[in-house]
Amino acid sequence: MKLDHIIIGMGRCGTTSLSDYINQHPHIANTVIKEVHFFSVDDHYDRGETFLQDHFNLKTGSFTTTDTYLLMSDKGPERVYKHNPDIKITVLLRDPTSRTYSNYHYSLNNGYQKSSIGLIESLKKEKEFLAGDIILKNNLCHFEGSLYHKLLCNWLKYFDQDQIQILRTEDLQKTPQKVIDQLSNFLEIPRFQITPLEAKNKAKKVKSKALQQFLLNRNHWLRNLIRRPMRIKIIKSFVIKTRINDRVNSMNKKYGAGYPPMTEQEKEFCSTFFMDDLKKLKDDFNITL
């Protein structure tokens, strides 16, 4: 089995909604869980492609999955290319200032970011994580993860530009049917009528940051301890099919947390920081955010 299509990010841009719309399509075989971090997480990739295949129920269709770590992954482009050099790739992008601020508060709420470190100050800390664990890189490099042109150029080393489709979060929110029609055309599969969805992944805090770190941090000591039984196929299959991790993760969230609006200083700082990258994105990909 080879993937025909993959969504490589970006996190905090609406990929959950996009994945849910894709799940409605009768001609697409999606993974049981939204994200299978096969190409981005070393431990998963080292298990071989059966790890990826185990996350599919359907045996026919246009095979697709989502991995929001991939756009920032240094190893990801080559791994995906080796899997299928003809694969089609979708990227969902949001205004970089809004995404950066959202990612910052997501990390605060989930126990990754220290509350004593402000948004602007967090940029100074990003160098510590850029060459490290992909999960920490994704959750703590708020600014780097919003330099879309820079990140996309890494993928152009392996894939032609016409293999990469760029969608905008704003369009998915306002005209989801039009966006899904665009995706269907890109994948060369029949269009279909979607059922509108409510917004997903609104800002929320967790009830227990310790539990959340266990669920999300692959280096957590307890998670490393119980990982061994997961190599037994029947146990692994049960965990995947029942989506236990996702269910516990959802139960640990409390809604309505939100976060305060950006300060004028933060807005001005982000506007200046992303100016050059946004210009290159417009010039080279004809995308305006």
Summary of the structure (lengths in Angstrom):
residues: 289
radius of gyration: 18.6
end to end distance: 35.6
largest distance: 53.8
contacts: 855
relative contact order: 0.16
helix: 52%
strand: 11%
